[in-house]
Amino acid sequence: MTDSRFTFDDLRQILLKAAGAEEGLDLDEDILDTTFQELGYESLALLETGGCIEREYGITLDDEALTDTLTPRDLIGTVNERLAAGRAA
């Protein structure tokens, strides 16, 4: 498990590695409050992304944390909450 915070750059790298990106989609910070569904990421892509996050950061994300109505900001917040809980334990 890492002691650092999960950032937008971390999420962008994992998204590209796990699920790719729609052609013409610019994964910059302007997408923070756009749902993954609007960005073209379906549930399978989010499950792949969640699996990568779990493996790289040593946390567990439940299915509710990976819905396509979630925004990148929501997911970053959830991952940081799980990381903080892991450090506190």
PyMOL Python script that loads the backbone (N, CA, C, O; Angstrom):
from pymol import cmd

cmd.read_pdbstr("""\
ATOM      1  N   MET A   1       0.846  -1.176   0.000  1.00  0.00           N
ATOM      2  CA  MET A   1       0.000   0.000   0.000  1.00  0.00           C
ATOM      3  C   MET A   1       0.893   1.240   0.000  1.00  0.00           C
ATOM      4  O   MET A   1       1.953   1.251   0.625  1.00  0.00           O
ATOM      5  N   THR A   2       0.471   2.241  -0.678  1.00  0.00           N
ATOM      6  CA  THR A   2       1.243   3.467  -0.781  1.00  0.00           C
ATOM      7  C   THR A   2       0.804   4.467   0.285  1.00  0.00           C
ATOM      8  O   THR A   2      -0.337   4.429   0.746  1.00  0.00           O
ATOM      9  N   ASP A   3       1.709   5.359   0.672  1.00  0.00           N
ATOM     10  CA  ASP A   3       1.375   6.391   1.641  1.00  0.00           C
ATOM     11  C   ASP A   3       0.895   7.662   0.967  1.00  0.00           C
ATOM     12  O   ASP A   3       0.455   8.589   1.647  1.00  0.00           O
ATOM     13  N   SER A   4       0.968   7.726  -0.366  1.00  0.00           N
ATOM     14  CA  SER A   4       0.604   8.950  -1.056  1.00  0.00           C
ATOM     15  C   SER A   4      -0.876   8.971  -1.411  1.00  0.00           C
ATOM     16  O   SER A   4      -1.570   7.958  -1.321  1.00  0.00           O
ATOM     17  N   ARG A   5      -1.337  10.139  -1.814  1.00  0.00           N
ATOM     18  CA  ARG A   5      -2.732  10.303  -2.216  1.00  0.00           C
ATOM     19  C   ARG A   5      -2.899   9.869  -3.669  1.00  0.00           C
ATOM     20  O   ARG A   5      -1.966   9.945  -4.468  1.00  0.00           O
ATOM     21  N   PHE A   6      -4.081   9.421  -3.985  1.00  0.00           N
ATOM     22  CA  PHE A   6      -4.453   9.048  -5.346  1.00  0.00           C
ATOM     23  C   PHE A   6      -4.878  10.327  -6.049  1.00  0.00           C
ATOM     24  O   PHE A   6      -5.757  11.039  -5.563  1.00  0.00           O
ATOM     25  N   THR A   7      -4.268  10.624  -7.179  1.00  0.00           N
ATOM     26  CA  THR A   7      -4.509  11.899  -7.866  1.00  0.00           C
ATOM     27  C   THR A   7      -5.205  11.674  -9.211  1.00  0.00           C
ATOM     28  O   THR A   7      -5.384  10.546  -9.671  1.00  0.00           O
ATOM     29  N   PHE A   8      -5.583  12.783  -9.809  1.00  0.00           N
ATOM     30  CA  PHE A   8      -6.180  12.705 -11.138  1.00  0.00           C
ATOM     31  C   PHE A   8      -5.190  12.096 -12.131  1.00  0.00           C
ATOM     32  O   PHE A   8      -5.589  11.305 -12.985  1.00  0.00           O
ATOM     33  N   ASP A   9      -3.927  12.446 -12.034  1.00  0.00           N
ATOM     34  CA  ASP A   9      -2.929  11.859 -12.940  1.00  0.00           C
ATOM     35  C   ASP A   9      -2.835  10.352 -12.763  1.00  0.00           C
ATOM     36  O   ASP A   9      -2.685   9.618 -13.740  1.00  0.00           O
ATOM     37  N   ASP A  10      -2.922   9.883 -11.513  1.00  0.00           N
ATOM     38  CA  ASP A  10      -2.925   8.433 -11.257  1.00  0.00           C
ATOM     39  C   ASP A  10      -4.129   7.780 -11.950  1.00  0.00           C
ATOM     40  O   ASP A  10      -3.997   6.751 -12.613  1.00  0.00           O
ATOM     41  N   LEU A  11      -5.298   8.398 -11.783  1.00  0.00           N
ATOM     42  CA  LEU A  11      -6.510   7.855 -12.403  1.00  0.00           C
ATOM     43  C   LEU A  11      -6.390   7.862 -13.924  1.00  0.00           C
ATOM     44  O   LEU A  11      -6.746   6.878 -14.574  1.00  0.00           O
ATOM     45  N   ARG A  12      -5.905   8.931 -14.487  1.00  0.00           N
ATOM     46  CA  ARG A  12      -5.773   9.015 -15.949  1.00  0.00           C
ATOM     47  C   ARG A  12      -4.876   7.894 -16.474  1.00  0.00           C
ATOM     48  O   ARG A  12      -5.211   7.243 -17.464  1.00  0.00           O
ATOM     49  N   GLN A  13      -3.743   7.669 -15.819  1.00  0.00           N
ATOM     50  CA  GLN A  13      -2.835   6.602 -16.263  1.00  0.00           C
ATOM     51  C   GLN A  13      -3.500   5.237 -16.186  1.00  0.00           C
ATOM     52  O   GLN A  13      -3.357   4.421 -17.097  1.00  0.00           O
ATOM     53  N   ILE A  14      -4.225   4.986 -15.103  1.00  0.00           N
ATOM     54  CA  ILE A  14      -4.889   3.690 -14.942  1.00  0.00           C
ATOM     55  C   ILE A  14      -6.024   3.542 -15.947  1.00  0.00           C
ATOM     56  O   ILE A  14      -6.194   2.471 -16.528  1.00  0.00           O
ATOM     57  N   LEU A  15      -6.800   4.597 -16.160  1.00  0.00           N
ATOM     58  CA  LEU A  15      -7.881   4.536 -17.150  1.00  0.00           C
ATOM     59  C   LEU A  15      -7.334   4.186 -18.533  1.00  0.00           C
ATOM     60  O   LEU A  15      -7.875   3.323 -19.225  1.00  0.00           O
ATOM     61  N   LEU A  16      -6.270   4.857 -18.923  1.00  0.00           N
ATOM     62  CA  LEU A  16      -5.702   4.597 -20.249  1.00  0.00           C
ATOM     63  C   LEU A  16      -5.156   3.183 -20.350  1.00  0.00           C
ATOM     64  O   LEU A  16      -5.301   2.537 -21.387  1.00  0.00           O
ATOM     65  N   LYS A  17      -4.533   2.696 -19.289  1.00  0.00           N
ATOM     66  CA  LYS A  17      -3.961   1.353 -19.289  1.00  0.00           C
ATOM     67  C   LYS A  17      -5.057   0.284 -19.265  1.00  0.00           C
ATOM     68  O   LYS A  17      -4.977  -0.707 -19.991  1.00  0.00           O
ATOM     69  N   ALA A  18      -6.070   0.486 -18.438  1.00  0.00           N
ATOM     70  CA  ALA A  18      -7.096  -0.537 -18.232  1.00  0.00           C
ATOM     71  C   ALA A  18      -8.199  -0.497 -19.275  1.00  0.00           C
ATOM     72  O   ALA A  18      -8.699  -1.543 -19.688  1.00  0.00           O
ATOM     73  N   ALA A  19      -8.582   0.698 -19.706  1.00  0.00           N
ATOM     74  CA  ALA A  19      -9.778   0.797 -20.533  1.00  0.00           C
ATOM     75  C   ALA A  19      -9.591   1.623 -21.795  1.00  0.00           C
ATOM     76  O   ALA A  19     -10.488   1.658 -22.637  1.00  0.00           O
ATOM     77  N   GLY A  20      -8.469   2.279 -21.947  1.00  0.00           N
ATOM     78  CA  GLY A  20      -8.260   3.099 -23.126  1.00  0.00           C
ATOM     79  C   GLY A  20      -9.068   4.376 -23.047  1.00  0.00           C
ATOM     80  O   GLY A  20      -9.566   4.736 -21.980  1.00  0.00           O
ATOM     81  N   ALA A  21      -9.201   5.055 -24.154  1.00  0.00           N
ATOM     82  CA  ALA A  21      -9.970   6.301 -24.198  1.00  0.00           C
ATOM     83  C   ALA A  21     -10.640   6.398 -25.555  1.00  0.00           C
ATOM     84  O   ALA A  21     -10.114   5.938 -26.569  1.00  0.00           O
ATOM     85  N   GLU A  22     -11.809   7.007 -25.545  1.00  0.00           N
ATOM     86  CA  GLU A  22     -12.512   7.255 -26.795  1.00  0.00           C
ATOM     87  C   GLU A  22     -11.660   8.166 -27.675  1.00  0.00           C
ATOM     88  O   GLU A  22     -10.996   9.080 -27.184  1.00  0.00           O
ATOM     89  N   GLU A  23     -11.686   7.909 -28.966  1.00  0.00           N
ATOM     90  CA  GLU A  23     -10.954   8.770 -29.878  1.00  0.00           C
ATOM     91  C   GLU A  23     -11.469  10.198 -29.750  1.00  0.00           C
ATOM     92  O   GLU A  23     -12.677  10.435 -29.757  1.00  0.00           O
ATOM     93  N   GLY A  24     -10.565  11.124 -29.635  1.00  0.00           N
ATOM     94  CA  GLY A  24     -10.948  12.526 -29.515  1.00  0.00           C
ATOM     95  C   GLY A  24     -11.235  12.969 -28.092  1.00  0.00           C
ATOM     96  O   GLY A  24     -11.473  14.153 -27.852  1.00  0.00           O
ATOM     97  N   LEU A  25     -11.216  12.031 -27.135  1.00  0.00           N
ATOM     98  CA  LEU A  25     -11.463  12.391 -25.737  1.00  0.00           C
ATOM     99  C   LEU A  25     -10.163  12.832 -25.100  1.00  0.00           C
ATOM    100  O   LEU A  25      -9.181  12.089 -25.101  1.00  0.00           O
ATOM    101  N   ASP A  26     -10.152  14.034 -24.560  1.00  0.00           N
ATOM    102  CA  ASP A  26      -8.984  14.572 -23.881  1.00  0.00           C
ATOM    103  C   ASP A  26      -9.188  14.359 -22.386  1.00  0.00           C
ATOM    104  O   ASP A  26     -10.067  14.975 -21.782  1.00  0.00           O
ATOM    105  N   LEU A  27      -8.389  13.500 -21.797  1.00  0.00           N
ATOM    106  CA  LEU A  27      -8.528  13.209 -20.369  1.00  0.00           C
ATOM    107  C   LEU A  27      -7.763  14.250 -19.557  1.00  0.00           C
ATOM    108  O   LEU A  27      -6.719  13.959 -18.974  1.00  0.00           O
ATOM    109  N   ASP A  28      -8.305  15.473 -19.529  1.00  0.00           N
ATOM    110  CA  ASP A  28      -7.700  16.502 -18.698  1.00  0.00           C
ATOM    111  C   ASP A  28      -8.621  16.750 -17.507  1.00  0.00           C
ATOM    112  O   ASP A  28      -9.682  16.136 -17.393  1.00  0.00           O
ATOM    113  N   GLU A  29      -8.209  17.648 -16.630  1.00  0.00           N
ATOM    114  CA  GLU A  29      -8.964  17.851 -15.394  1.00  0.00           C
ATOM    115  C   GLU A  29     -10.350  18.442 -15.616  1.00  0.00           C
ATOM    116  O   GLU A  29     -11.136  18.515 -14.672  1.00  0.00           O
ATOM    117  N   ASP A  30     -10.672  18.864 -16.831  1.00  0.00           N
ATOM    118  CA  ASP A  30     -12.016  19.360 -17.120  1.00  0.00           C
ATOM    119  C   ASP A  30     -13.067  18.259 -17.019  1.00  0.00           C
ATOM    120  O   ASP A  30     -14.261  18.550 -16.955  1.00  0.00           O
ATOM    121  N   ILE A  31     -12.641  17.012 -17.004  1.00  0.00           N
ATOM    122  CA  ILE A  31     -13.605  15.904 -16.956  1.00  0.00           C
ATOM    123  C   ILE A  31     -13.910  15.462 -15.527  1.00  0.00           C
ATOM    124  O   ILE A  31     -14.680  14.521 -15.337  1.00  0.00           O
ATOM    125  N   LEU A  32     -13.343  16.100 -14.537  1.00  0.00           N
ATOM    126  CA  LEU A  32     -13.491  15.655 -13.145  1.00  0.00           C
ATOM    127  C   LEU A  32     -14.940  15.455 -12.713  1.00  0.00           C
ATOM    128  O   LEU A  32     -15.229  14.542 -11.940  1.00  0.00           O
ATOM    129  N   ASP A  33     -15.852  16.289 -13.195  1.00  0.00           N
ATOM    130  CA  ASP A  33     -17.238  16.189 -12.757  1.00  0.00           C
ATOM    131  C   ASP A  33     -18.164  15.645 -13.841  1.00  0.00           C
ATOM    132  O   ASP A  33     -19.380  15.818 -13.761  1.00  0.00           O
ATOM    133  N   THR A  34     -17.605  14.999 -14.836  1.00  0.00           N
ATOM    134  CA  THR A  34     -18.370  14.358 -15.900  1.00  0.00           C
ATOM    135  C   THR A  34     -18.481  12.871 -15.564  1.00  0.00           C
ATOM    136  O   THR A  34     -17.495  12.249 -15.169  1.00  0.00           O
ATOM    137  N   THR A  35     -19.669  12.304 -15.718  1.00  0.00           N
ATOM    138  CA  THR A  35     -19.804  10.887 -15.362  1.00  0.00           C
ATOM    139  C   THR A  35     -18.995  10.016 -16.332  1.00  0.00           C
ATOM    140  O   THR A  35     -18.752  10.383 -17.481  1.00  0.00           O
ATOM    141  N   PHE A  36     -18.594   8.862 -15.824  1.00  0.00           N
ATOM    142  CA  PHE A  36     -17.859   7.930 -16.683  1.00  0.00           C
ATOM    143  C   PHE A  36     -18.723   7.505 -17.868  1.00  0.00           C
ATOM    144  O   PHE A  36     -18.208   7.266 -18.960  1.00  0.00           O
ATOM    145  N   GLN A  37     -20.020   7.412 -17.657  1.00  0.00           N
ATOM    146  CA  GLN A  37     -20.921   7.056 -18.748  1.00  0.00           C
ATOM    147  C   GLN A  37     -20.850   8.108 -19.853  1.00  0.00           C
ATOM    148  O   GLN A  37     -20.777   7.763 -21.033  1.00  0.00           O
ATOM    149  N   GLU A  38     -20.869   9.372 -19.483  1.00  0.00           N
ATOM    150  CA  GLU A  38     -20.772  10.457 -20.470  1.00  0.00           C
ATOM    151  C   GLU A  38     -19.414  10.460 -21.170  1.00  0.00           C
ATOM    152  O   GLU A  38     -19.295  10.911 -22.309  1.00  0.00           O
ATOM    153  N   LEU A  39     -18.392   9.953 -20.479  1.00  0.00           N
ATOM    154  CA  LEU A  39     -17.053   9.886 -21.069  1.00  0.00           C
ATOM    155  C   LEU A  39     -16.881   8.661 -21.966  1.00  0.00           C
ATOM    156  O   LEU A  39     -15.860   8.517 -22.640  1.00  0.00           O
ATOM    157  N   GLY A  40     -17.874   7.786 -21.972  1.00  0.00           N
ATOM    158  CA  GLY A  40     -17.822   6.605 -22.829  1.00  0.00           C
ATOM    159  C   GLY A  40     -17.274   5.360 -22.142  1.00  0.00           C
ATOM    160  O   GLY A  40     -16.996   4.361 -22.804  1.00  0.00           O
ATOM    161  N   TYR A  41     -17.117   5.410 -20.821  1.00  0.00           N
ATOM    162  CA  TYR A  41     -16.640   4.238 -20.077  1.00  0.00           C
ATOM    163  C   TYR A  41     -17.837   3.455 -19.558  1.00  0.00           C
ATOM    164  O   TYR A  41     -18.651   3.984 -18.801  1.00  0.00           O
ATOM    165  N   GLU A  42     -17.941   2.208 -19.962  1.00  0.00           N
ATOM    166  CA  GLU A  42     -19.036   1.349 -19.519  1.00  0.00           C
ATOM    167  C   GLU A  42     -18.604   0.582 -18.278  1.00  0.00           C
ATOM    168  O   GLU A  42     -17.463   0.689 -17.828  1.00  0.00           O
ATOM    169  N   SER A  43     -19.530  -0.185 -17.738  1.00  0.00           N
ATOM    170  CA  SER A  43     -19.275  -0.865 -16.470  1.00  0.00           C
ATOM    171  C   SER A  43     -18.074  -1.811 -16.531  1.00  0.00           C
ATOM    172  O   SER A  43     -17.308  -1.891 -15.570  1.00  0.00           O
ATOM    173  N   LEU A  44     -17.898  -2.525 -17.639  1.00  0.00           N
ATOM    174  CA  LEU A  44     -16.755  -3.437 -17.747  1.00  0.00           C
ATOM    175  C   LEU A  44     -15.436  -2.661 -17.694  1.00  0.00           C
ATOM    176  O   LEU A  44     -14.485  -3.097 -17.046  1.00  0.00           O
ATOM    177  N   ALA A  45     -15.380  -1.529 -18.366  1.00  0.00           N
ATOM    178  CA  ALA A  45     -14.168  -0.702 -18.337  1.00  0.00           C
ATOM    179  C   ALA A  45     -13.893  -0.202 -16.923  1.00  0.00           C
ATOM    180  O   ALA A  45     -12.743  -0.132 -16.489  1.00  0.00           O
ATOM    181  N   LEU A  46     -14.969   0.147 -16.206  1.00  0.00           N
ATOM    182  CA  LEU A  46     -14.776   0.617 -14.833  1.00  0.00           C
ATOM    183  C   LEU A  46     -14.340  -0.515 -13.915  1.00  0.00           C
ATOM    184  O   LEU A  46     -13.549  -0.294 -12.998  1.00  0.00           O
ATOM    185  N   LEU A  47     -14.844  -1.730 -14.149  1.00  0.00           N
ATOM    186  CA  LEU A  47     -14.393  -2.873 -13.350  1.00  0.00           C
ATOM    187  C   LEU A  47     -12.912  -3.130 -13.586  1.00  0.00           C
ATOM    188  O   LEU A  47     -12.174  -3.420 -12.643  1.00  0.00           O
ATOM    189  N   GLU A  48     -12.471  -3.027 -14.834  1.00  0.00           N
ATOM    190  CA  GLU A  48     -11.039  -3.188 -15.145  1.00  0.00           C
ATOM    191  C   GLU A  48     -10.230  -2.097 -14.457  1.00  0.00           C
ATOM    192  O   GLU A  48      -9.172  -2.364 -13.886  1.00  0.00           O
ATOM    193  N   THR A  49     -10.727  -0.882 -14.514  1.00  0.00           N
ATOM    194  CA  THR A  49     -10.044   0.234 -13.860  1.00  0.00           C
ATOM    195  C   THR A  49      -9.972   0.005 -12.352  1.00  0.00           C
ATOM    196  O   THR A  49      -8.921   0.196 -11.741  1.00  0.00           O
ATOM    197  N   GLY A  50     -11.090  -0.404 -11.755  1.00  0.00           N
ATOM    198  CA  GLY A  50     -11.115  -0.678 -10.321  1.00  0.00           C
ATOM    199  C   GLY A  50     -10.146  -1.786  -9.932  1.00  0.00           C
ATOM    200  O   GLY A  50      -9.477  -1.702  -8.903  1.00  0.00           O
ATOM    201  N   GLY A  51     -10.075  -2.821 -10.758  1.00  0.00           N
ATOM    202  CA  GLY A  51      -9.146  -3.921 -10.484  1.00  0.00           C
ATOM    203  C   GLY A  51      -7.698  -3.442 -10.499  1.00  0.00           C
ATOM    204  O   GLY A  51      -6.897  -3.851  -9.658  1.00  0.00           O
ATOM    205  N   CYS A  52      -7.368  -2.593 -11.436  1.00  0.00           N
ATOM    206  CA  CYS A  52      -6.007  -2.028 -11.494  1.00  0.00           C
ATOM    207  C   CYS A  52      -5.718  -1.187 -10.257  1.00  0.00           C
ATOM    208  O   CYS A  52      -4.633  -1.272  -9.680  1.00  0.00           O
ATOM    209  N   ILE A  53      -6.694  -0.374  -9.852  1.00  0.00           N
ATOM    210  CA  ILE A  53      -6.498   0.458  -8.658  1.00  0.00           C
ATOM    211  C   ILE A  53      -6.288  -0.440  -7.438  1.00  0.00           C
ATOM    212  O   ILE A  53      -5.394  -0.194  -6.627  1.00  0.00           O
ATOM    213  N   GLU A  54      -7.114  -1.479  -7.310  1.00  0.00           N
ATOM    214  CA  GLU A  54      -6.988  -2.388  -6.158  1.00  0.00           C
ATOM    215  C   GLU A  54      -5.606  -3.041  -6.116  1.00  0.00           C
ATOM    216  O   GLU A  54      -4.985  -3.124  -5.056  1.00  0.00           O
ATOM    217  N   ARG A  55      -5.137  -3.496  -7.253  1.00  0.00           N
ATOM    218  CA  ARG A  55      -3.828  -4.165  -7.293  1.00  0.00           C
ATOM    219  C   ARG A  55      -2.685  -3.184  -7.016  1.00  0.00           C
ATOM    220  O   ARG A  55      -1.755  -3.506  -6.278  1.00  0.00           O
ATOM    221  N   GLU A  56      -2.755  -2.018  -7.594  1.00  0.00           N
ATOM    222  CA  GLU A  56      -1.656  -1.064  -7.442  1.00  0.00           C
ATOM    223  C   GLU A  56      -1.620  -0.385  -6.074  1.00  0.00           C
ATOM    224  O   GLU A  56      -0.549  -0.015  -5.592  1.00  0.00           O
ATOM    225  N   TYR A  57      -2.797  -0.220  -5.445  1.00  0.00           N
ATOM    226  CA  TYR A  57      -2.853   0.528  -4.187  1.00  0.00           C
ATOM    227  C   TYR A  57      -3.198  -0.348  -2.986  1.00  0.00           C
ATOM    228  O   TYR A  57      -3.228   0.155  -1.863  1.00  0.00           O
ATOM    229  N   GLY A  58      -3.453  -1.619  -3.181  1.00  0.00           N
ATOM    230  CA  GLY A  58      -3.695  -2.531  -2.070  1.00  0.00           C
ATOM    231  C   GLY A  58      -4.965  -2.243  -1.292  1.00  0.00           C
ATOM    232  O   GLY A  58      -5.012  -2.427  -0.076  1.00  0.00           O
ATOM    233  N   ILE A  59      -6.001  -1.788  -1.998  1.00  0.00           N
ATOM    234  CA  ILE A  59      -7.287  -1.509  -1.354  1.00  0.00           C
ATOM    235  C   ILE A  59      -8.357  -2.342  -2.030  1.00  0.00           C
ATOM    236  O   ILE A  59      -8.118  -2.960  -3.068  1.00  0.00           O
ATOM    237  N   THR A  60      -9.543  -2.353  -1.432  1.00  0.00           N
ATOM    238  CA  THR A  60     -10.690  -3.030  -2.025  1.00  0.00           C
ATOM    239  C   THR A  60     -11.762  -1.998  -2.333  1.00  0.00           C
ATOM    240  O   THR A  60     -12.099  -1.173  -1.484  1.00  0.00           O
ATOM    241  N   LEU A  61     -12.294  -2.043  -3.540  1.00  0.00           N
ATOM    242  CA  LEU A  61     -13.390  -1.160  -3.954  1.00  0.00           C
ATOM    243  C   LEU A  61     -14.616  -2.022  -4.188  1.00  0.00           C
ATOM    244  O   LEU A  61     -14.557  -2.990  -4.947  1.00  0.00           O
ATOM    245  N   ASP A  62     -15.733  -1.682  -3.544  1.00  0.00           N
ATOM    246  CA  ASP A  62     -16.939  -2.462  -3.794  1.00  0.00           C
ATOM    247  C   ASP A  62     -17.580  -2.028  -5.112  1.00  0.00           C
ATOM    248  O   ASP A  62     -17.224  -0.995  -5.679  1.00  0.00           O
ATOM    249  N   ASP A  63     -18.529  -2.835  -5.588  1.00  0.00           N
ATOM    250  CA  ASP A  63     -19.161  -2.562  -6.876  1.00  0.00           C
ATOM    251  C   ASP A  63     -19.839  -1.199  -6.917  1.00  0.00           C
ATOM    252  O   ASP A  63     -19.871  -0.554  -7.965  1.00  0.00           O
ATOM    253  N   GLU A  64     -20.381  -0.754  -5.785  1.00  0.00           N
ATOM    254  CA  GLU A  64     -21.053   0.549  -5.742  1.00  0.00           C
ATOM    255  C   GLU A  64     -20.078   1.696  -5.998  1.00  0.00           C
ATOM    256  O   GLU A  64     -20.487   2.775  -6.428  1.00  0.00           O
ATOM    257  N   ALA A  65     -18.803   1.469  -5.739  1.00  0.00           N
ATOM    258  CA  ALA A  65     -17.791   2.507  -5.964  1.00  0.00           C
ATOM    259  C   ALA A  65     -17.419   2.617  -7.433  1.00  0.00           C
ATOM    260  O   ALA A  65     -16.675   3.518  -7.820  1.00  0.00           O
ATOM    261  N   LEU A  66     -17.932   1.706  -8.255  1.00  0.00           N
ATOM    262  CA  LEU A  66     -17.514   1.654  -9.658  1.00  0.00           C
ATOM    263  C   LEU A  66     -18.691   1.691 -10.624  1.00  0.00           C
ATOM    264  O   LEU A  66     -18.689   0.967 -11.619  1.00  0.00           O
ATOM    265  N   THR A  67     -19.683   2.512 -10.353  1.00  0.00           N
ATOM    266  CA  THR A  67     -20.807   2.620 -11.273  1.00  0.00           C
ATOM    267  C   THR A  67     -20.499   3.648 -12.353  1.00  0.00           C
ATOM    268  O   THR A  67     -19.680   4.545 -12.151  1.00  0.00           O
ATOM    269  N   ASP A  68     -21.154   3.514 -13.492  1.00  0.00           N
ATOM    270  CA  ASP A  68     -20.879   4.432 -14.588  1.00  0.00           C
ATOM    271  C   ASP A  68     -21.499   5.812 -14.385  1.00  0.00           C
ATOM    272  O   ASP A  68     -21.267   6.716 -15.188  1.00  0.00           O
ATOM    273  N   THR A  69     -22.288   5.987 -13.319  1.00  0.00           N
ATOM    274  CA  THR A  69     -22.807   7.319 -13.003  1.00  0.00           C
ATOM    275  C   THR A  69     -21.847   8.075 -12.096  1.00  0.00           C
ATOM    276  O   THR A  69     -22.085   9.230 -11.741  1.00  0.00           O
ATOM    277  N   LEU A  70     -20.789   7.425 -11.739  1.00  0.00           N
ATOM    278  CA  LEU A  70     -19.737   8.015 -10.917  1.00  0.00           C
ATOM    279  C   LEU A  70     -18.902   8.986 -11.749  1.00  0.00           C
ATOM    280  O   LEU A  70     -18.749   8.798 -12.956  1.00  0.00           O
ATOM    281  N   THR A  71     -18.371  10.006 -11.117  1.00  0.00           N
ATOM    282  CA  THR A  71     -17.457  10.919 -11.817  1.00  0.00           C
ATOM    283  C   THR A  71     -16.012  10.593 -11.406  1.00  0.00           C
ATOM    284  O   THR A  71     -15.792   9.946 -10.382  1.00  0.00           O
ATOM    285  N   PRO A  72     -15.049  11.032 -12.186  1.00  0.00           N
ATOM    286  CA  PRO A  72     -13.652  10.855 -11.774  1.00  0.00           C
ATOM    287  C   PRO A  72     -13.376  11.450 -10.395  1.00  0.00           C
ATOM    288  O   PRO A  72     -12.632  10.863  -9.609  1.00  0.00           O
ATOM    289  N   ARG A  73     -13.965  12.608 -10.091  1.00  0.00           N
ATOM    290  CA  ARG A  73     -13.755  13.221  -8.772  1.00  0.00           C
ATOM    291  C   ARG A  73     -14.270  12.290  -7.671  1.00  0.00           C
ATOM    292  O   ARG A  73     -13.618  12.121  -6.641  1.00  0.00           O
ATOM    293  N   ASP A  74     -15.443  11.689  -7.893  1.00  0.00           N
ATOM    294  CA  ASP A  74     -16.000  10.756  -6.905  1.00  0.00           C
ATOM    295  C   ASP A  74     -15.063   9.567  -6.692  1.00  0.00           C
ATOM    296  O   ASP A  74     -14.800   9.172  -5.556  1.00  0.00           O
ATOM    297  N   LEU A  75     -14.568   9.005  -7.780  1.00  0.00           N
ATOM    298  CA  LEU A  75     -13.698   7.834  -7.670  1.00  0.00           C
ATOM    299  C   LEU A  75     -12.388   8.181  -6.968  1.00  0.00           C
ATOM    300  O   LEU A  75     -11.904   7.412  -6.138  1.00  0.00           O
ATOM    301  N   ILE A  76     -11.817   9.328  -7.297  1.00  0.00           N
ATOM    302  CA  ILE A  76     -10.579   9.760  -6.623  1.00  0.00           C
ATOM    303  C   ILE A  76     -10.836   9.904  -5.118  1.00  0.00           C
ATOM    304  O   ILE A  76     -10.020   9.479  -4.301  1.00  0.00           O
ATOM    305  N   GLY A  77     -11.967  10.504  -4.763  1.00  0.00           N
ATOM    306  CA  GLY A  77     -12.312  10.665  -3.346  1.00  0.00           C
ATOM    307  C   GLY A  77     -12.477   9.335  -2.643  1.00  0.00           C
ATOM    308  O   GLY A  77     -11.998   9.156  -1.524  1.00  0.00           O
ATOM    309  N   THR A  78     -13.156   8.394  -3.299  1.00  0.00           N
ATOM    310  CA  THR A  78     -13.356   7.070  -2.713  1.00  0.00           C
ATOM    311  C   THR A  78     -12.028   6.354  -2.506  1.00  0.00           C
ATOM    312  O   THR A  78     -11.794   5.760  -1.454  1.00  0.00           O
ATOM    313  N   VAL A  79     -11.165   6.412  -3.505  1.00  0.00           N
ATOM    314  CA  VAL A  79      -9.855   5.749  -3.377  1.00  0.00           C
ATOM    315  C   VAL A  79      -9.059   6.378  -2.237  1.00  0.00           C
ATOM    316  O   VAL A  79      -8.437   5.658  -1.456  1.00  0.00           O
ATOM    317  N   ASN A  80      -9.067   7.701  -2.126  1.00  0.00           N
ATOM    318  CA  ASN A  80      -8.325   8.347  -1.046  1.00  0.00           C
ATOM    319  C   ASN A  80      -8.910   8.013   0.324  1.00  0.00           C
ATOM    320  O   ASN A  80      -8.165   7.890   1.297  1.00  0.00           O
ATOM    321  N   GLU A  81     -10.232   7.865   0.413  1.00  0.00           N
ATOM    322  CA  GLU A  81     -10.847   7.444   1.675  1.00  0.00           C
ATOM    323  C   GLU A  81     -10.372   6.046   2.058  1.00  0.00           C
ATOM    324  O   GLU A  81     -10.046   5.790   3.217  1.00  0.00           O
ATOM    325  N   ARG A  82     -10.334   5.150   1.088  1.00  0.00           N
ATOM    326  CA  ARG A  82      -9.886   3.768   1.376  1.00  0.00           C
ATOM    327  C   ARG A  82      -8.409   3.737   1.749  1.00  0.00           C
ATOM    328  O   ARG A  82      -7.999   2.974   2.624  1.00  0.00           O
ATOM    329  N   LEU A  83      -7.615   4.567   1.085  1.00  0.00           N
ATOM    330  CA  LEU A  83      -6.180   4.632   1.423  1.00  0.00           C
ATOM    331  C   LEU A  83      -5.996   5.159   2.846  1.00  0.00           C
ATOM    332  O   LEU A  83      -5.180   4.634   3.604  1.00  0.00           O
ATOM    333  N   ALA A  84      -6.754   6.195   3.207  1.00  0.00           N
ATOM    334  CA  ALA A  84      -6.647   6.759   4.560  1.00  0.00           C
ATOM    335  C   ALA A  84      -7.099   5.749   5.603  1.00  0.00           C
ATOM    336  O   ALA A  84      -6.483   5.621   6.661  1.00  0.00           O
ATOM    337  N   ALA A  85      -8.173   5.035   5.303  1.00  0.00           N
ATOM    338  CA  ALA A  85      -8.667   4.015   6.245  1.00  0.00           C
ATOM    339  C   ALA A  85      -7.629   2.913   6.423  1.00  0.00           C
ATOM    340  O   ALA A  85      -7.454   2.393   7.525  1.00  0.00           O
ATOM    341  N   GLY A  86      -6.951   2.563   5.352  1.00  0.00           N
ATOM    342  CA  GLY A  86      -5.919   1.529   5.434  1.00  0.00           C
ATOM    343  C   GLY A  86      -4.729   1.979   6.262  1.00  0.00           C
ATOM    344  O   GLY A  86      -4.137   1.188   6.997  1.00  0.00           O
ATOM    345  N   ARG A  87      -4.381   3.260   6.139  1.00  0.00           N
ATOM    346  CA  ARG A  87      -3.254   3.784   6.930  1.00  0.00           C
ATOM    347  C   ARG A  87      -3.620   3.876   8.404  1.00  0.00           C
ATOM    348  O   ARG A  87      -2.765   3.690   9.270  1.00  0.00           O
ATOM    349  N   ALA A  88      -4.906   4.167   8.698  1.00  0.00           N
ATOM    350  CA  ALA A  88      -5.345   4.323  10.084  1.00  0.00           C
ATOM    351  C   ALA A  88      -5.478   2.983  10.798  1.00  0.00           C
ATOM    352  O   ALA A  88      -5.418   2.914  12.025  1.00  0.00           O
ATOM    353  N   ALA A  89      -5.657   1.922  10.022  1.00  0.00           N
ATOM    354  CA  ALA A  89      -5.871   0.594  10.630  1.00  0.00           C
ATOM    355  C   ALA A  89      -4.588   0.011  11.179  1.00  0.00           C
ATOM    356  O   ALA A  89      -4.593  -1.094  11.721  1.00  0.00           O
TER     357      ALA A  89
END
""", "prot")
cmd.dss("prot")
cmd.show_as("cartoon", "prot")
cmd.util.cbc("prot")
cmd.orient("prot")
